[in-house]
Amino acid sequence: MTTMTGWWSRRSTAGKVELYTRWTFHSFVPVEFFALGVLPLTGSKGSPLGPVAATGTALWVLTHAVLCAVLASRALDHTTGRRARPPVRLAVAVGSATAAANVLVLALWTAGVLPDGGVDGSVVSGTTTFTVGAIVLCVDRVRHMLYVVVGAALATAAPVATLGPGPAVAGITAVAIFVGGSGIATACGFSSWLLRVVQELERSRELKARLAVAEERLRFGRDLHDVMGRNLSVIALKSELAVQLARRGREAAVDQMVEVQRIARESQREVREVVRGYREADLAVELEGARGVLGAAGIVCEVTAPALDLPAGVQSALGWVVRETTTNVLRHGDARRCAIALRAEAGGVLLTVENDGAEAAVLAVRDGPAAGAGSGLAGLRERLGAVDGTLDAGPSGPDGFRVTARVPLPRTTAKATNSGTQEERTP
């Protein structure tokens, strides 16, 4: 059973709608042939058309149905984006062939060769109506569809008035074609529009999937930069210190290399966590790490950290701020002092990281294309934006630089934070 239905189940939603729409229009061929070329003739009393006339009419109806199916198929190819719009000459050829056949039928009817007026009228009106449906698929605007319907009604009524039984029947024919043509034009136009919308939704879904992949790649690159930036800076710093100690013959060089080994293993673990996408920065751990790393680099670091009860997302975002700013202090300048302060304020929490060294500040805040978009401070702004936070960075004083991160908190969380604040200072 799966083998028999796989041709359907393996298709996408857009593919199923397209297949259904195409075969709906292809089914017009047998419907038109039996409705206009077989049933009226067999139902006519005594078959007044005669064998030759009946066969000729049936062949014309069949040919017309195939022409309309070809035109509809080309129009659907344009709707689905497989080929350009059907050439105008093809639509004009179908319309001209229908009009010429209608004139011939009316002329034979007037001459008495085709005496059954009911059959003649059904063939003229029916083929014109199916022609309207096929041509409507080739146009996009509703106004143009209306022009097709009105034009078909008038083009068919004119020879009926001149070659047929007169203006009264011509008026009835025009109204019948207008009503029938409006119905089939609405159905065909709606089917084409629905197929186009489904195709666009399918393309939007594919684009969304590609954007999700691109966003994940950006996340991975940003996290890898944030994780490895500070660790590599510390490894380089401690390796340089170990080299200097080893040259002096001091045993402390071994301790420094052991620390390098530990940081390298920690970096491996963090990279694995970044790949899995589970890593979250812990604010308390990052504050303590910043104090230790900056102290090891000979930078006096003062951390003012109250005990705040912050949501996990806010803690993670602020933890990344501490990590990245610490990396910038180590990497971009010759700072001698760094102060990190965390405090609650009205409706939120404020984190500031300030260091001396104006040259280092200018390098740290540079986030344009030369520094790599999507990393550094730009990456921090993205992380803070996820919790509705903001990041400001700029000079502070004659030779200082300050990074300020503000994150709003829900009212209940802000009240609990303000009531439970205990300040701790770690020189």
CORBELVEN-V779952 format. One line per field, one symbol per residue. ss: DSSP state (H for helix, E for strand, L for the rest). psi: psi as a letter, one per 30 degrees, with the letter a starting at -180 (. if undefined). burial: # if it has 16 or more other C-alpha atoms within 10 Angstrom, else .. A space follows every 10 residues. Layout:
ss = ???
psi = ???
burial = ???
This chain:
ss = LHHHHHHHHL LLHHHHHHHH HHHHHHLHHH HHHHHHHHHH HHHLHHHLLH HHHHHHHHHH HHHHHHHHHH HHHHHHHHHL LLLLLLLHHH HHHHHHHHHH HHHHHHHHHH LLLLLLHHHH HHHHHHHHHH HHHHHHLLLL LHHHHHHHHH HHHHHHHHHH HHHLLLHHHH HHHHHHHHHH HHHHHHHHHH HHHHHHHHHH HHHHHHHHHH HHHHHHHHHH HHHHHHHHHH HHHHHHHHHH HHHHHHHLLL LHHHHHHHHH HHHHHHHHHH HHHHHHLLLL LLHHHHHHHH HHHHHHLLLE EEEEELLLLL LHHHHHHHHH HHHHHHHHHH HHLLLLEEEE EEEEELLEEE EEEEEELHHH HHHHHLLLLL LLLLLLHHHH HHHHHLLLLE EEEEEELLLE EEEEEEEELL HHHHHHHHHL LLLLEEL
psi = eeeegefeff lleeeeeeee eefeeeffee eeeeeffeee effkkgiffl eeeeeeeeee eeeeeeeeee eeeeeeeeef gfllkkkefe eeeeeeeeee eeeeeeeeee fgejfjeeee eeeeeeeeee eeeeeeffle keeeeeeeee eeeefeeefe eefafaeeee eeeeeeeeee eeeeeeeeee eeeeeeeeee eeeeeeeeee eeeeeeeeee eeeeeeefee eeeeeeeeee eeeeeeffgk ffeeeeeeee eeeeeeeeee eeeeefgfkk kkeeeeeeee eeeeefggkj kkkjjljkjl leeeeeeeee eeeeeeeeee egahkfkkkk kklkljgakk kkjklljeee eeeefjgaee fjkflbeeee eeeeffggll kkklljaegl kkkkkkklll eeeeeeeefg kkkkkj.
burial = .......... ...#####.. ##..##.##. .#######.# #.......#. ...#..##.# ##.####### ########## .....#...# #..##..##. ###.###### ...#.#..## ########## #########. ....##.### .###.##### #.##.....# #.######## ######.##. ##.###.##. .#........ ........## ########## #####.###. ##..#..... ..#..##.## ..##..#..# #..#.....# ####.##..# #.###...## ######.#.# ..######## ########## #.######## ####..#### ########## ##.####... ...####### ####..#.## #.####...# #########. ..##..##.. .......
